[in-house]
Amino acid sequence: MSPKPADGATSADPQGYVTLVAELKQRIADARLRAALSVNRELVLLYRGSAETSFPVRRARAGASGVRASLETEP
């Protein structure tokens, strides 16, 4: 079974087929870009959330060690 011509493309219209394929390729490229941007956004949010969760703990530890060090050096 041969595929049906799409929107103005006929078997006698190779340029219509070429245009159709070019449009499909562009739509696929656009969809891939949107997907990549979406994935990157989600990863940034994930990493940012994990950093916000872990950095206060690190700051508290660093601050505590700084206080301890200053107490140890005071006369």
CORVENNOR-V966147 format. One line per field, one symbol per residue. ss: DSSP state (H for helix, E for strand, C for the rest). phi: phi as a letter, one per 40 degrees, with the letter a starting at -180 (. if undefined). A space follows every 10 residues. Layout:
BEGIN
ss = ???
phi = ???
END
This chain:
BEGIN
ss = CCCCCCCCCC CCCHHHHHHH HHHHHHHHHH HHHHHHHHHH HHHHHHHHHH HHHHHHHHHH HHHHHHHHHH HHHCC
phi = .ccccbfgcb ccbccccccd cccccccccc cccccccccc cccccccccc cccccdcccc cccccccccc ccccc
END
